[in-house]
Amino acid sequence: MTYYYRLGDLPHKRHTQFRKSDGSLHHEEVMGIHGFAGIQSILYHLYPPTRVQRMEVLRRDHVEYEEQGPLRHRHFRTEGAAAGGDALEARVPVAGNGDVMLYVARPDRAMDYWYKHSAGDDVLFIHDGEGVLETQFGLLRYRPGDYLVIPTGVLWRVVPDAGSPQRHLVIEAVGHIEPPKRYLNRYGQFLEHSPYCERDIRPPDELVTVDEPGEYEVRVKARGQINRFFYSHHPLDVVGWDGHLWPYAFNIEDFEPIVGRVHQPPPVHQTFDGPGFVVCSFVPRLFDFHPEAIPAPYNHSNVDSDEVLYYVEGDFMSRKGIERASITVHPNGIPHGPHPGTYEGSIGKKETRELAVMVDTFRPLQITAAAQDLEDDGYPFSWLE
């Protein structure tokens, strides 16, 4: 849960008159989830957010999947994925199901429109690059290692800094992404044993209110298509807002690892909880300190989930042949584990400097046709001596 936050000018009481300097009213908007029973925020606009000049369908939102082959472990080398376009145009779909879609993206320019995903939340993991996430809640600067968590309903666009090469992993949910409930007390505050807390969450810190006439485009992903809406007022016309629902950044370097005398299971790395999936962060940490510990993970079967690992930086002690921005997919139904030699080779090591993002889904993933061009076909046999 995000905590209460406010920016800009607000009336003393909600749902009361809030007038501009000329005596006319600001336009209140309540944005909330779970039918007004979940978290919400209230925004105050210069113009009604409903005042649309025209709308049209831009395109169908269609992802082509591969034909099902034999069940096997997969490895995709996304380091060389094509660059170009804005943060949405550059997306290359890799895998997905009815709960989540995973993309990689290497944008090279700013979006000249705003975007909203109406079916769920987006998480942009910033592997490379700096810039600004512009939203009606304000500006949020990002840097490498940031998770940008964008709730459904938020208008946003990514504006990279000039001369800052970008690389993103995108997690697009059908539903809402939250911290795991076991990290929170009954009031929604992070507990002492949680691996991060409110101090690590960065809200927008500068509210920019724009009152300029013109023609402004907002794209909305909804009902299997990308829709275009055109307004005669700037989308960033909010003068103030408050509440618990807002976009935020959390940097992977602020995740405090949980370690033990023997190897800890993957749930200790969990960072977010999504509908039908979890997101975990593997960060630099001390290894297990039992005198006979084996730091490398044991062989394990993904009985109920598919495991996706996105390799960010460092030396991954249980894997051979992977590289920066590699994505591995270990499907349920067959076991996986450390590569030959890495299990024994981990004994006596004191720490790891790896950075990785893991997404475990509880329904099988389908691999996209676009991902096939990035595949390492030899990976399923990499456990052979």
N, C-alpha and C positions, 0 to 999 in steps of 0.2 A: 504494500500500500504506500502511495506517496502521501506526504504530510500536507497540512494546510499551508497554502502560500498565497501571496497576493502581489500584484503589480499594478501601478497606475492609480487612477482616480475611481473611487467607488462611493455610492450613497451610503448613508449610515445603516439603513435597513434594506434587505432584499425585497424585490417586487414593489418598490415604492418609486415615486417620481424622482428622476435624476435628470436635471435640465442642463442644457448647454448655455453658453453665455448669451445667446440670442433668445433664450426662453423656451426653445423647442426641446423635446424629450430625446434623450439617448434611447437606444433600442436594446433591451435586455434579451439575452439568450442563455438558457439553461442547457448545459451539455452534460449528460450523465449516462451511466450504463446500468444494465439490469433493471430497466423500467423504473427509473428514479429511486430504486432501492439500493443502488450501489454508489460508488463515489461520483461526485459531480463538481463542476465549476460553473460560475455565472460570469458571463462576459457582457460588456457594455459597448455597443457599436455606435458609430456616427450615423449609419444607415441600416435599414432592415436587411439582415442577411438573406432574406427570402426574395429580394428584389432582383430577379433574373431577367435579362433582356431577351435572350434566346438560348436554346439548347439543341444539341445534336449528338448522335452516336459517332464517336471517332473510329472505333473498331471493335470487333469481338475480342475478348480476352481468351485466347486459345493457346494451350501448350500441347505440343506433339510429344507423345511418349514412344519409347522403343517397343518393339515386339518382345514379349517375354521369352528369355532364354533360360538356360540352366541356372539354378540358384548358385550364386558364387559371391565372393568378396570382390569389391570394386575399388579402383583407385583412379581419380581424375586429376590430372595436372592442370590446374587453372591458372598457374603463373603466366602462361602464354595466351590466356583468353583474349580475344580481340578487344581493343580499347576503342572508345569513341561514343559520342552522344552524351546526353545528360544522365542524371542519376537513375532515371527510369528507362530511357532508351538503351542504356548500356547493359541492362540486365540480361544475363544468360541463365535460363532456368536449368537447374541440375537435377533436382529430384523433388517429388511432392506426393501428397495424398489429399484426402478430404479435409485434413486439419491444418496443414502447413505446406508452404512452397519455399524451397531454398534456391537462391540465385547467387551468382557472383557478378560483379559489375566493376568496370574500369572507366568511369565517366571522365570526360575531358573538357566539359563546359557546364555552365550553370543552367538550371531550368529557367525558362522564360514564362512559366505558368506555375500555378499552384496545384497541389494534388491532395486527394483524400481517398483513403481506402475505407469503404463503408462496411465491410464485412468483418473487420478485425484489426488487430494491432500490427504494426510493423516494427521490427528491430533492425537497424542498420549497424553492423559491426564495422568500424572503421579500421581496416588493416593498414592502409597508407593514406596520408593526406590530411590537410587541415582546411578549415573553411567554416561556414556558418549554416546552420539549419534555421531558416526563416519560417516562423509560424505566427498565427494570430495571437498566440500567447507571448510572443517576444522572440528575441534572437538568442540562439544557443550556439556558442562556438564549440567546434569539435576538433579532436586531435587523434593521432593513432592510438588504438586500444580502446576507444570509446564504444560502448553500446549506446546507440541513440534509440530510446524507447518512445514510440509515437503512437498514442492511443487512437483508436478509430474515431473519426469525426474531426480530427485536427487537420487543418490545412497546412501544408508544408511545401518547401522547396529547398533543395541543396544548392548552395553557392560556394564552390571550391575557391580557395585562395589562388591567385594568379601564380603560376609556376609551381604548383603543389600537386604532383601526380597522385591520383586517387585509386584506391582499391577497396571494395566493400564486399562483405558477405551480408546477404539480405535474408531475414527470416520473416516471412509473411504469414500471419496466423489467421485462421478463421475463428475468431473469438479473442479473448483478452489474455495478456501476458502480465504476470504478477510475480513478486517475490514468493518463494515457498512459504506456505502457512506455518511451517514448523519454526521459521525464523522470527515470527511475530507473536506478541502477546495478544490478549483478547481486546486490547484497545488499538491494535494496529501498529504499535511501536516495535522496532527491532529489539530482539532480546540480546542479552550480553554475549551469548555464545554464537550469534549469527556471524557469518564471515564478512558482512558489510553492514553499514547502518546509514542513517539519515545524513550524516556528515559527508558521505561518499557520493550522494545523489546531487547532481547539479541541475537546478531548474533554469529556465530562461532568466537572464539577468538584465535584459534591456528591452523595454516595451517601446516599439516604434509605431506611432500612429500616423497613418498617411491619409490625407484628405485631398485626393487628386482625381478629377474626372478623367475619363478615357474609356478604353475597352480592355477588360482584364479577363483572362481565361482561368477557369478552375476545372481540372479534370477529376472525375469521380469514378473509381472502380466499384461497380455494383452490378449484381445480377448477370454476371458473365460477360460484361462489356465495359469499355472505357467510354464514359460520357463526357461531353464538353459543355460547360456552362459559361456564359458570358455576362459580365456585370459592367455597369457604367461607373461603379465606384471601386476604389482599390480594396482588395481583400483584407489588407492589414489596417482596418479602420477602428480597431478596438482601443478604447481610452483607458480601460481598467478591467481587471478580472480578479476573482479569488476562488479558492476551493481546493479540492484534492486531486482533480483530474487535469493533468498537464504533461507535455513531453519533457523528457529529462535525459541526461547523459550519466552513464556510470562507466568508469574506466576499469578495464580488466586488471590493471596494476593495483587497484584498491581492493581487490578480492583477497581476503586473508585465508590462506590455505589451512585446512584441518589435517593434522598429521598424527601418527600413532606409532606404537612400537612395532606393529606389523602392518602390511599393506592395507590401506583403507579402500572401501568399495567406492564406485563412481558417485553415489549420491552425496558424498561429502563435498563434491565439486559443484553441486547444483547452484545455479545463480538465479534462474527464472523458471516459472511454472507456466506452461501454456496449455490450451485445450488439446489433449491428445499427445503432448510432447513435453520434454524438459530441455533446458539449456544449461550447460555446465561450462565452467572455466578451469582450465588446467594452467597453473601459474608456477613460477619458480618456488621451490619449497624444499625443506629438509626431507631426506628419505627416512624410512622406518629405522628405528634405533634399537630394536631387539638385536642381541648379539648374533643371532642366526637368521635374521630377516633376509628375505629376497625382495628387493625393492620393485623389480619388474612385476607387472600385473600377471596374475595366474591366468591360465586358459579359462575362458568362460563362454557359456552359451547364452545368447540373447533369446531367451524363451519367449518373452512378451514384447520385444522391441527391436527395431532396427537402429543401429548405432552409426551416426555420421560424425566424423572428426574433421575439423578444418584446422590445418597446421599453420600457425602464425609465425612463430620464431623459435629458434633454439635447436637443441640436439635431443631428439625424441628417443629415449633409451630403449623403448620396446619395438621400434620400427626401423627397418632398413629400406632404402630405395624411395623414400618419400622426400619431398622438398617443400620449401616455402609455398604456401597457398595450395598445397595438395589437399584433396578431399578424399577420404576413404569412407566407404559404405559397407558395413558388416551386417548382413540381413539376419533376421531371426530364422531359426531352423537349423543352423549349423554353427559350431563353436568357432571362436577365434581367440588369438592370444599373441604372446610375444614372438617375434621372428627368431629363427634358429641362432643360438649364441647369445642373444640379448638377455635371456633369463639368467643364465649362469654369469654372464658378463656384468650384470647389475650388482652382484654381491660385493659388499664392501664400499660401494659408492655412497657418498654422504648427502648429495643434493642433486637436483635437476634444475636446469634453467629454461625449460620448455614453456612455450605459450601456445595454447590451443583452445578452440571453441568446440564443444560437443553438443549435438542435438540428437536426443533419443526419442524416437516416435513409437507410439504404441499401436499403430496400424502400419502395415507394410508400405514402404515407399515405392513409387515407380520412378524409373530413371528416364530422363528426357532424351529425345533424339539429339538435341543440341549437345548434350554431355558426351555422346559417343565420340565426337571428334577430339575430346580431351582425355580419352581413356588410356590407361596403361594396361594392355591386354595380358601382360605376364603376371599381374599382381596375384591372381588366384593361386598361382603355383609358387609364390615366394616363400612358402613355409617348407618347401622341399630343401633338403640339405644340398 
